[in-house]
Amino acid sequence: MSPQAPTAASSWPAGTALLLDMDGVLAEVSQSYRAAIISTCKEYGATSITLDTVAEWKVRGGCNNDWVLSLDLIKLDPNGRSEGLTLDQVTETFERFYQGDPATGTPGMNAGHVDLETLIPRHELMVELKRRCPQMAIVTGRPRSDCDKFLKLHKLDHLFDVCVCMEDGPPKPDPFPVKRACELLAMDPGPSVVFVGDTPDDIRASVSVNCRGIGVATPENAKQSQTDGKPFDSDALCTAMKSCGADQILEPGFERLLDFFPPPPN
């Protein structure tokens, strides 16, 4: 099946601002955040929780905080030791797996799952997007420290003057993060603001304030679809994003995003 044709030249105006989610869009997190959820659940006896379980909950929406999601999944498992368990305890355990634990070397050599994260799009693509669209922002549910760490590690921090993170206000699907990013960019939310995300919550937050919501398939889901002989955007997350109003779905690495932002005149 051929990729979807860009619709930037149809009823949508040319993009004047670009908002990007981080996890699953910029950062490949199946072996980091997602793995930390699984490790945290197992720590409390919730051994039935798998990556498929996490994906199912992400499809439902309202799961933008992985600490809260971990606690909810522990409660879901009949063997989960959830009685008296607090969010603070779960958060501490999650962070030990994600950041690494110098005392035990979890999961090995003092490393954490965070060290397995990789950049999905080409660095050169990100630089070109910035050239075409100077107004770029990160809109993520990550804590600010994790967001800053990833951007600096992959030499992207100079491309983003604005980052809206967990600490700033209500999470997606609440429109606050999108509205706040536009405010900090000195722009009004609207059709020329393009927001790229990988979950239904991302799309809901975008379209609720009349921005253009663009979905992107995650690398692991696109690979599985290809293995199954299906289009890259046939997985449950992509299907849910379409039903929430995504204008279209891009392949991992979003190369075709350039079509939404014409190059500046010479």
Helices and strands as residue ranges (DSSP letters): E 17-20, E 27-28, H 33-43, H 51-60, H 66-76, H 87-99, G 113-116, E 118-119, H 123-132, E 136-139, H 144-153, G 157-159, E 162-164, G 166-168, H 176-184, E 193-197, H 200-207, E 212-216, H 219-227, H 236-243, E 248-250, G 255-260
